[in-house]
Amino acid sequence: MYNREYRGKIELAVFDTAGTFCDGACDLRSRWPQDDLRGCKAPVIPFYETLMKFGIRCDWETIRKPMGIYKPEHLRRLLNEPSVMEQWIARYNAPWTESNYEEILAEFRKGMSRYIVDEDLARPIPGAVAMIRFPARLS
């Protein structure tokens, strides 16, 4: 068996924040009555609120279905959900367009930027901060 061991200085570390490195409170119904009491909410809330800004209701269960994929693709999948597509057509008298998608994505990104620093949604999990500080001591 071949094992590799890197002995150089760590130059970059990338952490998945939503539910892996950071998490939030389990019950946030005081802020979001729709809270499903499941897992990390940091990515769910911006999707939910963005769609609401465009007059589209999407439950958290549906929003969670494609969780873990690249967020722009996640948004496309949500927009193609039958219940979302039906609401869009009922509201705008046509299916969503690429231009609509870009507008919704821009709004979603604003929400992600706002919520990624929300203490209720993005607290480092126990041991996370110590883990970040540990490699710095090795240098």
N, CA and C atoms as an extended XYZ file, in Angstrom:
417
Properties=species:S:1:pos:R:3:atomname:S:1:resname:S:1:resid:I:1 pbc="F F F"
N         0.838       -1.175        0.000 N   MET     1
C         0.000        0.000        0.000 CA  MET     1
C         0.884        1.240        0.000 C   MET     1
N         0.536        2.221       -0.806 N   TYR     2
C         1.298        3.460       -0.933 CA  TYR     2
C         0.636        4.560       -0.111 C   TYR     2
N         1.367        5.169        0.786 N   ASN     3
C         0.859        6.282        1.591 CA  ASN     3
C         1.661        7.534        1.289 C   ASN     3
N         0.965        8.629        1.111 N   ARG     4
C         1.602        9.919        0.900 CA  ARG     4
C         1.459       10.755        2.149 C   ARG     4
N         2.467       11.474        2.483 N   GLU     5
C         2.394       12.368        3.632 CA  GLU     5
C         2.990       13.706        3.236 C   GLU     5
N         2.188       14.734        3.302 N   TYR     6
C         2.638       16.080        2.968 CA  TYR     6
C         3.339       16.676        4.179 C   TYR     6
N         4.527       17.198        3.993 N   ARG     7
C         5.296       17.752        5.104 CA  ARG     7
C         5.559       19.251        4.945 C   ARG     7
N         5.021       19.845        3.913 N   GLY     8
C         5.223       21.268        3.684 CA  GLY     8
C         4.278       22.110        4.531 C   GLY     8
N         4.401       23.414        4.372 N   LYS     9
C         3.552       24.350        5.093 CA  LYS     9
C         2.143       24.323        4.490 C   LYS     9
N         1.139       24.332        5.332 N   ILE    10
C        -0.238       24.377        4.851 CA  ILE    10
C        -0.483       25.776        4.293 C   ILE    10
N        -0.910       25.847        3.045 N   GLU    11
C        -1.137       27.133        2.401 CA  GLU    11
C        -2.612       27.462        2.260 C   GLU    11
N        -3.450       26.461        2.223 N   LEU    12
C        -4.879       26.701        2.052 CA  LEU    12
C        -5.662       25.532        2.635 C   LEU    12
N        -6.701       25.855        3.348 N   ALA    13
C        -7.637       24.832        3.817 CA  ALA    13
C        -9.042       25.333        3.484 C   ALA    13
N        -9.865       24.462        2.950 N   VAL    14
C       -11.229       24.822        2.584 CA  VAL    14
C       -12.164       23.993        3.454 C   VAL    14
N       -13.095       24.665        4.099 N   PHE    15
C       -14.031       23.984        4.991 CA  PHE    15
C       -15.453       24.180        4.513 C   PHE    15
N       -16.225       23.124        4.521 N   ASP    16
C       -17.654       23.196        4.255 CA  ASP    16
C       -18.296       23.724        5.527 C   ASP    16
N       -18.884       24.894        5.463 N   THR    17
C       -19.415       25.502        6.682 CA  THR    17
C       -20.788       24.975        7.062 C   THR    17
N       -21.644       24.734        6.109 N   ALA    18
C       -23.048       24.432        6.399 CA  ALA    18
C       -23.251       23.016        6.931 C   ALA    18
N       -23.245       22.895        8.246 N   GLY    19
C       -23.556       21.620        8.880 CA  GLY    19
C       -22.361       20.717        9.105 C   GLY    19
N       -21.225       21.026        8.501 N   THR    20
C       -20.039       20.213        8.670 CA  THR    20
C       -19.084       20.871        9.655 C   THR    20
N       -18.720       22.085        9.374 N   PHE    21
C       -17.794       22.836       10.210 CA  PHE    21
C       -18.540       23.791       11.150 C   PHE    21
N       -19.665       24.273       10.677 N   CYS    22
C       -20.526       25.171       11.462 CA  CYS    22
C       -21.937       24.617       11.451 C   CYS    22
N       -22.657       24.944       12.485 N   ASP    23
C       -24.064       24.564       12.553 CA  ASP    23
C       -24.759       25.594       13.414 C   ASP    23
N       -26.042       25.529       13.474 N   GLY    24
C       -26.795       26.483       14.272 CA  GLY    24
C       -27.682       25.774       15.260 C   GLY    24
N       -28.526       26.555       15.879 N   ALA    25
C       -29.471       26.002       16.851 CA  ALA    25
C       -30.426       25.040       16.149 C   ALA    25
N       -30.908       24.060       16.900 N   CYS    26
C       -31.817       23.071       16.319 CA  CYS    26
C       -33.226       23.614       16.134 C   CYS    26
N       -33.672       24.491       16.999 N   ASP    27
C       -35.042       24.995       16.938 CA  ASP    27
C       -35.022       26.510       16.749 C   ASP    27
N       -35.325       26.937       15.542 N   LEU    28
C       -35.350       28.361       15.232 CA  LEU    28
C       -36.755       28.820       14.833 C   LEU    28
N       -37.768       28.119       15.357 N   ARG    29
C       -39.140       28.498       15.008 CA  ARG    29
C       -39.498       29.895       15.487 C   ARG    29
N       -38.768       30.430       16.464 N   SER    30
C       -39.045       31.791       16.912 CA  SER    30
C       -38.709       32.800       15.809 C   SER    30
N       -37.743       32.476       14.959 N   ARG    31
C       -37.384       33.355       13.833 CA  ARG    31
C       -38.019       32.897       12.533 C   ARG    31
N       -38.062       31.584       12.326 N   TRP    32
C       -38.613       31.005       11.108 CA  TRP    32
C       -39.640       29.938       11.491 C   TRP    32
N       -40.910       30.296       11.518 N   PRO    33
C       -41.947       29.332       11.900 CA  PRO    33
C       -41.945       28.065       11.033 C   PRO    33
N       -41.374       28.139        9.828 N   GLN    34
C       -41.334       26.984        8.926 CA  GLN    34
C       -40.238       25.994        9.306 C   GLN    34
N       -39.418       26.318       10.288 N   ASP    35
C       -38.291       25.465       10.683 CA  ASP    35
C       -38.750       24.017       10.815 C   ASP    35
N       -38.050       23.134       10.118 N   ASP    36
C       -38.386       21.706       10.135 CA  ASP    36
C       -37.638       20.947       11.230 C   ASP    36
N       -36.875       21.670       12.047 N   LEU    37
C       -36.128       21.113       13.179 CA  LEU    37
C       -35.074       20.093       12.747 C   LEU    37
N       -34.649       20.161       11.493 N   ARG    38
C       -33.645       19.237       10.966 CA  ARG    38
C       -32.383       19.986       10.589 C   ARG    38
N       -31.261       19.443       10.918 N   GLY    39
C       -29.954       19.851       10.431 CA  GLY    39
C       -29.692       21.326       10.260 C   GLY    39
N       -28.694       21.608        9.468 N   CYS    40
C       -28.248       22.974        9.216 CA  CYS    40
C       -29.289       23.728        8.396 C   CYS    40
N       -29.522       24.956        8.796 N   LYS    41
C       -30.532       25.766        8.135 CA  LYS    41
C       -29.932       26.883        7.286 C   LYS    41
N       -28.608       27.112        7.414 N   ALA    42
C       -27.969       28.233        6.723 CA  ALA    42
C       -28.229       28.244        5.214 C   ALA    42
N       -28.207       27.121        4.498 N   PRO    43
C       -28.516       27.189        3.072 CA  PRO    43
C       -30.022       27.171        2.790 C   PRO    43
N       -30.799       26.604        3.687 N   VAL    44
C       -32.239       26.474        3.453 CA  VAL    44
C       -32.922       27.841        3.461 C   VAL    44
N       -32.597       28.647        4.439 N   ILE    45
C       -33.277       29.927        4.626 CA  ILE    45
C       -33.085       30.866        3.426 C   ILE    45
N       -31.873       31.029        2.891 N   PRO    46
C       -31.765       31.901        1.716 CA  PRO    46
C       -32.570       31.404        0.513 C   PRO    46
N       -32.620       30.088        0.298 N   PHE    47
C       -33.462       29.574       -0.784 CA  PHE    47
C       -34.927       29.914       -0.507 C   PHE    47
N       -35.363       29.630        0.698 N   TYR    48
C       -36.762       29.878        1.075 CA  TYR    48
C       -37.126       31.355        0.896 C   TYR    48
N       -36.311       32.227        1.479 N   GLU    49
C       -36.622       33.657        1.442 CA  GLU    49
C       -36.499       34.240        0.038 C   GLU    49
N       -35.545       33.767       -0.732 N   THR    50
C       -35.399       34.250       -2.105 CA  THR    50
C       -36.623       33.893       -2.933 C   THR    50
N       -37.040       32.647       -2.844 N   LEU    51
C       -38.227       32.250       -3.607 CA  LEU    51
C       -39.462       33.033       -3.156 C   LEU    51
N       -39.576       33.276       -1.868 N   MET    52
C       -40.707       34.067       -1.360 CA  MET    52
C       -40.700       35.479       -1.952 C   MET    52
N       -39.527       36.069       -2.135 N   LYS    53
C       -39.443       37.409       -2.734 CA  LYS    53
C       -40.011       37.426       -4.144 C   LYS    53
N       -39.982       36.280       -4.807 N   PHE    54
C       -40.529       36.175       -6.144 CA  PHE    54
C       -41.946       35.592       -6.131 C   PHE    54
N       -42.527       35.511       -4.941 N   GLY    55
C       -43.908       35.046       -4.813 CA  GLY    55
C       -44.079       33.546       -4.882 C   GLY    55
N       -43.013       32.800       -4.629 N   ILE    56
C       -43.052       31.342       -4.741 CA  ILE    56
C       -42.869       30.722       -3.358 C   ILE    56
N       -43.807       29.882       -2.967 N   ARG    57
C       -43.710       29.155       -1.695 CA  ARG    57
C       -43.104       27.792       -1.960 C   ARG    57
N       -42.068       27.480       -1.188 N   CYS    58
C       -41.408       26.185       -1.327 CA  CYS    58
C       -41.108       25.684        0.077 C   CYS    58
N       -41.608       24.514        0.415 N   ASP    59
C       -41.393       24.005        1.773 CA  ASP    59
C       -39.944       23.556        1.956 C   ASP    59
N       -39.554       23.514        3.217 N   TRP    60
C       -38.157       23.200        3.534 CA  TRP    60
C       -37.782       21.783        3.100 C   TRP    60
N       -38.703       20.868        3.127 N   GLU    61
C       -38.408       19.494        2.691 CA  GLU    61
C       -37.988       19.486        1.220 C   GLU    61
N       -38.707       20.233        0.402 N   THR    62
C       -38.375       20.322       -1.017 CA  THR    62
C       -37.031       21.011       -1.205 C   THR    62
N       -36.790       22.074       -0.446 N   ILE    63
C       -35.518       22.791       -0.544 CA  ILE    63
C       -34.357       21.877       -0.168 C   ILE    63
N       -34.559       21.002        0.797 N   ARG    64
C       -33.475       20.114        1.250 CA  ARG    64
C       -33.161       18.974        0.271 C   ARG    64
N       -34.076       18.626       -0.612 N   LYS    65
C       -33.858       17.477       -1.512 CA  LYS    65
C       -32.507       17.510       -2.227 C   LYS    65
N       -32.127       18.604       -2.893 N   PRO    66
C       -30.835       18.593       -3.588 CA  PRO    66
C       -29.665       19.091       -2.736 C   PRO    66
N       -29.819       19.136       -1.439 N   MET    67
C       -28.770       19.668       -0.558 CA  MET    67
C       -27.450       18.944       -0.821 C   MET    67
N       -26.377       19.714       -0.812 N   GLY    68
C       -25.047       19.159       -1.009 CA  GLY    68
C       -24.497       19.402       -2.405 C   GLY    68
N       -25.343       19.831       -3.331 N   ILE    69
C       -24.823       20.123       -4.668 CA  ILE    69
C       -24.509       21.612       -4.777 C   ILE    69
N       -23.811       21.976       -5.809 N   TYR    70
C       -23.443       23.359       -6.095 CA  TYR    70
C       -24.711       24.225       -6.074 C   TYR    70
N       -24.668       25.295       -5.305 N   LYS    71
C       -25.874       26.090       -5.051 CA  LYS    71
C       -26.565       26.604       -6.314 C   LYS    71
N       -25.855       27.080       -7.346 N   PRO    72
C       -26.586       27.479       -8.554 CA  PRO    72
C       -27.371       26.314       -9.188 C   PRO    72
N       -26.787       25.122       -9.168 N   GLU    73
C       -27.513       23.949       -9.695 CA  GLU    73
C       -28.685       23.601       -8.775 C   GLU    73
N       -28.497       23.736       -7.487 N   HIS    74
C       -29.558       23.504       -6.507 CA  HIS    74
C       -30.744       24.412       -6.839 C   HIS    74
N       -30.465       25.677       -7.110 N   LEU    75
C       -31.536       26.617       -7.458 CA  LEU    75
C       -32.258       26.176       -8.726 C   LEU    75
N       -31.522       25.765       -9.736 N   ARG    76
C       -32.169       25.279      -10.976 CA  ARG    76
C       -33.110       24.111      -10.682 C   ARG    76
N       -32.631       23.187       -9.862 N   ARG    77
C       -33.483       22.033       -9.530 CA  ARG    77
C       -34.748       22.470       -8.810 C   ARG    77
N       -34.598       23.444       -7.905 N   LEU    78
C       -35.795       23.946       -7.207 CA  LEU    78
C       -36.753       24.595       -8.188 C   LEU    78
N       -36.235       25.403       -9.093 N   LEU    79
C       -37.104       26.065      -10.063 CA  LEU    79
C       -37.808       25.069      -10.981 C   LEU    79
N       -37.201       23.898      -11.175 N   ASN    80
C       -37.807       22.867      -12.009 CA  ASN    80
C       -38.710       21.910      -11.232 C   ASN    80
N       -38.769       22.055       -9.915 N   GLU    81
C       -39.711       21.253       -9.127 CA  GLU    81
C       -41.125       21.546       -9.631 C   GLU    81
N       -41.947       20.518       -9.846 N   PRO    82
C       -43.292       20.763      -10.379 CA  PRO    82
C       -44.097       21.812       -9.590 C   PRO    82
N       -44.065       21.749       -8.272 N   SER    83
C       -44.863       22.711       -7.491 CA  SER    83
C       -44.346       24.138       -7.657 C   SER    83
N       -43.037       24.285       -7.781 N   VAL    84
C       -42.444       25.612       -7.975 CA  VAL    84
C       -42.752       26.112       -9.381 C   VAL    84
N       -42.576       25.249      -10.377 N   MET    85
C       -42.852       25.628      -11.765 CA  MET    85
C       -44.318       26.034      -11.928 C   MET    85
N       -45.231       25.283      -11.323 N   GLU    86
C       -46.660       25.621      -11.409 CA  GLU    86
C       -46.934       26.998      -10.819 C   GLU    86
N       -46.339       27.288       -9.661 N   GLN    87
C       -46.518       28.604       -9.045 CA  GLN    87
C       -45.941       29.714       -9.923 C   GLN    87
N       -44.767       29.452      -10.507 N   TRP    88
C       -44.130       30.462      -11.347 CA  TRP    88
C       -45.036       30.798      -12.540 C   TRP    88
N       -45.518       29.768      -13.206 N   ILE    89
C       -46.369       29.977      -14.384 CA  ILE    89
C       -47.664       30.689      -13.976 C   ILE    89
N       -48.255       30.296      -12.857 N   ALA    90
C       -49.482       30.944      -12.395 CA  ALA    90
C       -49.247       32.431      -12.100 C   ALA    90
N       -48.089       32.747      -11.561 N   ARG    91
C       -47.786       34.135      -11.177 CA  ARG    91
C       -47.310       34.985      -12.364 C   ARG    91
N       -46.471       34.408      -13.233 N   TYR    92
C       -45.827       35.188      -14.299 CA  TYR    92
C       -46.319       34.829      -15.707 C   TYR    92
N       -47.272       33.926      -15.811 N   ASN    93
C       -47.900       33.539      -17.090 CA  ASN    93
C       -46.926       32.936      -18.102 C   ASN    93
N       -45.819       32.405      -17.629 N   ALA    94
C       -44.843       31.744      -18.501 CA  ALA    94
C       -43.842       31.015      -17.625 C   ALA    94
N       -43.174       29.991      -18.171 N   PRO    95
C       -42.106       29.342      -17.409 CA  PRO    95
C       -40.967       30.331      -17.152 C   PRO    95
N       -40.171       30.048      -16.138 N   TRP    96
C       -39.037       30.921      -15.848 CA  TRP    96
C       -38.031       30.854      -16.988 C   TRP    96
N       -37.291       31.938      -17.151 N   THR    97
C       -36.285       32.033      -18.211 CA  THR    97
C       -34.894       32.093      -17.591 C   THR    97
N       -33.896       32.027      -18.449 N   GLU    98
C       -32.512       32.142      -17.971 CA  GLU    98
C       -32.289       33.499      -17.310 C   GLU    98
N       -32.905       34.513      -17.840 N   SER    99
C       -32.809       35.853      -17.250 CA  SER    99
C       -33.437       35.873      -15.848 C   SER    99
N       -34.592       35.215      -15.700 N   ASN   100
C       -35.217       35.092      -14.376 CA  ASN   100
C       -34.288       34.364      -13.418 C   ASN   100
N       -33.707       33.266      -13.914 N   TYR   101
C       -32.794       32.468      -13.092 CA  TYR   101
C       -31.639       33.324      -12.583 C   TYR   101
N       -31.011       34.104      -13.462 N   GLU   102
C       -29.879       34.953      -13.073 CA  GLU   102
C       -30.303       35.971      -12.016 C   GLU   102
N       -31.488       36.529      -12.161 N   GLU   103
C       -32.005       37.493      -11.184 CA  GLU   103
C       -32.246       36.824       -9.826 C   GLU   103
N       -32.825       35.644       -9.849 N   ILE   104
C       -33.095       34.900       -8.609 CA  ILE   104
C       -31.778       34.486       -7.956 C   ILE   104
N       -30.829       34.017       -8.754 N   LEU   105
C       -29.528       33.602       -8.230 CA  LEU   105
C       -28.805       34.782       -7.566 C   LEU   105
N       -28.860       35.942       -8.172 N   ALA   106
C       -28.226       37.129       -7.577 CA  ALA   106
C       -28.858       37.445       -6.224 C   ALA   106
N       -30.157       37.333       -6.145 N   GLU   107
C       -30.857       37.577       -4.875 CA  GLU   107
C       -30.484       36.513       -3.842 C   GLU   107
N       -30.396       35.262       -4.284 N   PHE   108
C       -29.998       34.169       -3.393 CA  PHE   108
C       -28.600       34.417       -2.817 C   PHE   108
N       -27.680       34.845       -3.658 N   ARG   109
C       -26.307       35.090       -3.199 CA  ARG   109
C       -26.256       36.173       -2.126 C   ARG   109
N       -27.086       37.195       -2.272 N   LYS   110
C       -27.166       38.231       -1.228 CA  LYS   110
C       -27.605       37.600        0.096 C   LYS   110
N       -28.603       36.722        0.030 N   GLY   111
C       -29.090       36.043        1.232 CA  GLY   111
C       -28.040       35.153        1.854 C   GLY   111
N       -27.306       34.409        1.030 N   MET   112
C       -26.249       33.544        1.565 CA  MET   112
C       -25.192       34.376        2.275 C   MET   112
N       -24.818       35.506        1.683 N   SER   113
C       -23.811       36.377        2.308 CA  SER   113
C       -24.300       36.900        3.659 C   SER   113
N       -25.575       37.184        3.740 N   ARG   114
C       -26.152       37.701        4.988 CA  ARG   114
C       -26.238       36.603        6.051 C   ARG   114
N       -26.645       35.414        5.657 N   TYR   115
C       -26.886       34.362        6.637 CA  TYR   115
C       -25.646       33.568        7.030 C   TYR   115
N       -24.606       33.605        6.225 N   ILE   116
C       -23.404       32.849        6.585 CA  ILE   116
C       -22.725       33.445        7.814 C   ILE   116
N       -23.067       34.660        8.178 N   VAL   117
C       -22.502       35.278        9.376 CA  VAL   117
C       -23.542       35.424       10.489 C   VAL   117
N       -24.701       34.834       10.319 N   ASP   118
C       -25.762       34.888       11.323 CA  ASP   118
C       -25.438       33.880       12.429 C   ASP   118
N       -25.319       34.362       13.660 N   GLU   119
C       -24.912       33.480       14.768 CA  GLU   119
C       -25.883       32.332       15.022 C   GLU   119
N       -27.146       32.508       14.694 N   ASP   120
C       -28.098       31.416       14.861 CA  ASP   120
C       -27.890       30.312       13.833 C   ASP   120
N       -27.203       30.618       12.751 N   LEU   121
C       -27.086       29.668       11.647 CA  LEU   121
C       -25.677       29.147       11.412 C   LEU   121
N       -24.687       29.855       11.872 N   ALA   122
C       -23.318       29.485       11.508 CA  ALA   122
C       -22.357       29.588       12.681 C   ALA   122
N       -22.635       28.842       13.727 N   ARG   123
C       -21.711       28.746       14.867 CA  ARG   123
C       -20.753       27.599       14.618 C   ARG   123
N       -19.454       27.816       14.859 N   PRO   124
C       -18.526       26.678       14.721 CA  PRO   124
C       -18.937       25.546       15.669 C   PRO   124
N       -18.886       24.327       15.184 N   ILE   125
C       -19.221       23.173       16.022 CA  ILE   125
C       -18.107       22.976       17.050 C   ILE   125
N       -18.371       22.256       18.140 N   PRO   126
C       -17.331       22.035       19.155 CA  PRO   126
C       -16.064       21.444       18.532 C   PRO   126
N       -14.939       22.051       18.841 N   GLY   127
C       -13.645       21.586       18.354 CA  GLY   127
C       -13.193       22.218       17.046 C   GLY   127
N       -14.091       22.901       16.342 N   ALA   128
C       -13.740       23.462       15.035 CA  ALA   128
C       -12.680       24.546       15.139 C   ALA   128
N       -12.851       25.453       16.059 N   VAL   129
C       -11.890       26.555       16.199 CA  VAL   129
C       -10.519       26.015       16.607 C   VAL   129
N       -10.503       25.073       17.537 N   ALA   130
C        -9.233       24.475       17.967 CA  ALA   130
C        -8.553       23.765       16.794 C   ALA   130
N        -9.326       23.139       15.938 N   MET   131
C        -8.768       22.441       14.787 CA  MET   131
C        -8.122       23.428       13.828 C   MET   131
N        -8.715       24.596       13.642 N   ILE   132
C        -8.128       25.612       12.763 CA  ILE   132
C        -6.827       26.131       13.358 C   ILE   132
N        -6.824       26.352       14.630 N   ARG   133
C        -5.632       26.894       15.290 CA  ARG   133
C        -4.495       25.878       15.367 C   ARG   133
N        -4.805       24.603       15.387 N   PHE   134
C        -3.786       23.554       15.546 CA  PHE   134
C        -2.734       23.602       14.437 C   PHE   134
N        -3.097       23.594       13.157 N   PRO   135
C        -2.052       23.603       12.113 CA  PRO   135
C        -1.162       24.850       12.198 C   PRO   135
N        -1.703       25.968       12.637 N   ALA   136
C        -0.912       27.182       12.722 CA  ALA   136
C         0.256       27.000       13.710 C   ALA   136
N         0.058       26.193       14.723 N   ARG   137
C         1.108       25.944       15.711 CA  ARG   137
C         2.193       25.024       15.152 C   ARG   137
N         1.882       24.306       14.119 N   LEU   138
C         2.856       23.376       13.524 CA  LEU   138
C         3.854       24.093       12.624 C   LEU   138
N         3.488       25.261       12.136 N   SER   139
C         4.342       25.994       11.196 CA  SER   139
C         5.610       26.491       11.839 C   SER   139
